[in-house]
Amino acid sequence: MSEPSAALASEMPVLNGAPAIELKPQDRDDHRGRNAVFSILLSLAVIVAVIHEMGGVNIPRLAGMVPASPAFWITFTAYYMISPASEWFIFRKLWQIPPAGFLALLRKKVYNDLLLGYLGEAYFYTWARRRVSLEAAPFGAVKDVAILSAITGNAVTMGLLFVAFPMLGATQLGLDSRTLTLSLGVILAISLFAMVFRRRVFSLARGELIMITQVHLARIILSAVLLAILWHLVLPQVPLSWWLYLSTLRLLVSRLPLMPNKDLLFAGIAVLVLGHEHDIGVLMTLMAGLILATHLVLGGAIAVNDLANPEKRG
């Protein structure tokens, strides 16, 4: 071994008698130009999506349906923000990200919902590479958080499906039992695959994976409760207990992979359980319109700010 090689090996940590490889972050400056181009493209794509989606929003009708109660807006804000807030808590634990990370995660939500699923993860990965001091690239953590979100949702769905299966037969709610069974099989297969190959799938330590799963579970439960409260504030004549039941059913139906027209299916279930066909239709239209309008407002503000202030982009 040459003298420089020997000196280098002497400075490397030793693991089980052999020198270990020390991982260091890649040079963030090397990718700054590509990150800027990626951010500009995202901003332009958001503007195009906002213009396109605005054609489907009847603003006067939506404004006429919105309750004036401050409690509704407080609950709606909490419901909309719970996803980025829970992820900020996770990455705060993992990386000690600054408060500005919440805005990055809010962008991630808008990109995923308004443009394309998991595009937000790509954006957040580029943000983390530039803004967070890490010993290695953050791809593994971003990947693990996304995968555990899906697995936790699948686990909740399986639990709900086992409990509610007797009530979800074709004779009661118009659901095909065969499709329900196949959907359960798909969910089980995906979850079992992730668990069997978890050492290859996941990058983080076991304790960190448990923490992430717990936060995702709390987010799913709290989201269902907040949605039930929102519905109750719009239609207070229906008891909150019924809305909690329907919110649970909505969580179940929304995650069944083989169910077509899930929104229409859930609306039909709600009408069948509660009656009030007109009120249920107005309620579903209101919630879908409010969430879309919030996406459009935030997405438009983000895109315009990015294009107007390129030095602060990303």
JOVENTA-V697778 format. One record per backbone hydrogen bond with DSSP energy under -1.0 kcal/mol. NH is the residue of the N-H (numbers start at 0). CO is the residue of the C=O. E is the energy in kcal/mol with one decimal. If there is no record, write none. Layout:
# JOVENTA-V697778
NH/CO/E
NH/CO/E
This chain:
# JOVENTA-V697778
5/1/-2.5
6/2/-2.5
7/3/-2.4
8/4/-2.6
9/5/-2.1
10/6/-1.0
14/17/-3.4
17/14/-1.7
19/12/-3.6
31/28/-1.1
34/30/-2.6
35/31/-2.2
36/32/-2.1
37/33/-2.5
38/34/-2.5
39/35/-2.3
40/36/-2.5
41/37/-2.2
42/38/-2.4
43/39/-2.5
44/40/-2.5
45/41/-2.6
46/42/-2.0
47/43/-2.2
48/44/-2.5
49/45/-2.8
50/46/-2.5
51/47/-2.3
52/48/-2.9
53/49/-2.1
55/52/-1.8
56/53/-1.3
58/56/-1.3
61/57/-2.7
62/58/-2.8
63/59/-1.8
64/60/-1.0
65/61/-1.0
72/68/-1.2
73/69/-2.4
74/70/-2.3
75/71/-2.8
76/72/-2.4
77/73/-2.1
78/74/-2.5
79/75/-2.6
80/76/-2.4
81/77/-1.1
84/80/-2.4
85/81/-2.3
86/82/-2.0
87/83/-2.3
88/84/-2.0
89/85/-1.9
90/86/-2.8
91/87/-2.1
92/88/-1.8
93/89/-2.0
94/90/-3.0
95/91/-1.3
100/97/-2.1
101/98/-2.0
103/99/-1.4
104/100/-2.2
105/101/-2.1
106/102/-2.3
107/103/-2.0
108/104/-1.9
109/105/-2.1
110/106/-3.0
111/107/-2.4
112/108/-2.5
113/109/-3.0
114/110/-1.8
115/110/-1.7
118/115/-2.0
121/117/-1.2
122/118/-2.0
123/119/-2.8
124/120/-2.2
125/121/-1.8
126/122/-2.3
127/123/-2.8
128/124/-2.1
129/125/-1.2
130/126/-2.3
131/127/-2.0
141/137/-2.1
142/138/-2.7
143/139/-2.5
144/140/-2.5
145/141/-1.9
146/142/-2.6
147/143/-2.7
148/144/-1.7
149/145/-1.7
150/146/-2.5
151/147/-2.7
152/148/-2.0
153/149/-2.3
154/150/-2.5
155/151/-2.4
156/152/-2.3
157/153/-2.7
158/154/-2.3
159/155/-2.6
160/156/-2.7
161/157/-2.3
162/158/-1.8
163/159/-3.2
164/160/-1.5
166/163/-1.3
167/164/-1.1
171/168/-1.4
172/168/-1.8
179/175/-2.1
180/176/-2.3
181/177/-2.4
182/178/-2.5
183/179/-2.2
184/180/-2.1
185/181/-2.2
186/182/-2.3
187/183/-2.6
188/184/-2.4
189/185/-2.3
190/186/-2.3
191/187/-2.9
192/188/-2.2
193/189/-1.9
194/190/-2.0
195/191/-2.9
196/192/-2.1
197/194/-1.2
199/196/-1.2
200/196/-2.2
201/197/-2.8
208/204/-2.2
209/205/-2.2
210/206/-2.0
211/207/-2.3
212/208/-2.3
213/209/-2.3
214/210/-2.1
215/211/-2.5
216/212/-2.4
217/213/-2.3
218/214/-2.4
219/215/-2.4
220/216/-2.3
221/217/-2.7
222/218/-2.6
223/219/-1.8
224/220/-2.0
225/221/-2.8
226/222/-2.3
227/223/-1.9
228/224/-2.1
229/225/-2.3
230/226/-2.4
231/227/-2.2
232/228/-2.2
233/229/-1.5
234/230/-2.8
237/234/-1.7
242/238/-1.4
243/239/-2.4
244/240/-1.8
245/241/-2.5
246/242/-2.8
247/243/-1.9
248/244/-1.9
249/245/-2.6
250/246/-2.0
251/247/-2.0
252/248/-3.0
253/249/-2.7
255/252/-1.1
258/255/-1.1
264/260/-2.5
265/261/-2.7
266/262/-2.4
267/263/-2.2
268/264/-2.0
269/265/-2.8
270/266/-2.3
271/267/-2.3
272/268/-2.4
273/269/-2.9
274/270/-2.4
279/275/-2.8
280/276/-2.1
281/277/-2.3
282/278/-2.5
283/279/-2.5
284/280/-2.1
285/281/-2.6
286/282/-2.4
287/283/-2.2
288/284/-2.4
289/285/-2.6
290/286/-2.3
291/287/-2.2
292/288/-2.7
293/289/-2.3
294/290/-2.3
295/291/-2.5
296/292/-2.5
297/293/-2.6
298/294/-3.1
299/295/-2.6
300/296/-2.3
301/297/-2.7
302/298/-2.5
303/299/-2.5
304/300/-2.3
305/301/-2.4
306/302/-2.3
307/303/-2.2
308/304/-1.9
311/308/-1.7
